[in-house]
Amino acid sequence: IHFTFNGRGIEAWSVRHENEEEHIGLYVIVQKYLKNKRCEIKLKMEKF
């Protein structure tokens, strides 16, 4: 994948998993878990 960010060319890679849960890797699973935990904690926090 090649795209422009802040006027610079960025080159990256990705893995196609067709949005099927059994094809995603451990890294994505951990990211989703941590995001959900963060959302739970933020809901419990008081607003300033």
C-alpha positions in Angstrom: 0.0 0.0 0.0 1.3 3.4 -0.9 -0.4 6.7 0.3 0.4 10.3 1.0 0.4 11.6 4.6 1.4 15.2 5.5 2.9 15.6 2.1 5.1 12.5 2.4 4.8 9.2 0.6 4.1 6.4 3.0 4.6 2.7 2.2 2.9 0.1 4.3 1.6 -3.5 4.1 -1.6 -5.2 5.2 -3.0 -8.7 5.3 -6.3 -9.4 3.6 -8.7 -11.4 5.8 -12.0 -10.7 4.1 -13.5 -9.5 7.4 -13.8 -13.1 8.6 -13.1 -13.5 12.3 -11.2 -16.7 12.0 -8.7 -15.2 9.5 -7.6 -12.2 11.6 -4.4 -12.4 13.6 -3.5 -12.1 17.2 -2.4 -8.5 16.9 -5.8 -7.4 15.7 -7.6 -9.5 18.4 -5.5 -7.8 21.1 -6.1 -4.4 19.6 -9.9 -4.9 19.6 -9.8 -6.3 23.2 -7.8 -3.2 24.4 -10.1 -0.8 22.6 -13.2 -2.4 24.1 -11.6 -2.3 27.6 -10.7 1.4 27.1 -14.3 2.2 26.1 -15.6 0.4 29.2 -13.3 2.3 31.5 -14.2 5.6 29.8 -17.9 5.0 30.4 -17.3 4.6 34.1 -15.2 7.8 34.4 -16.8 11.0 35.6 -16.9 13.8 33.1 -15.1 17.0 34.0 
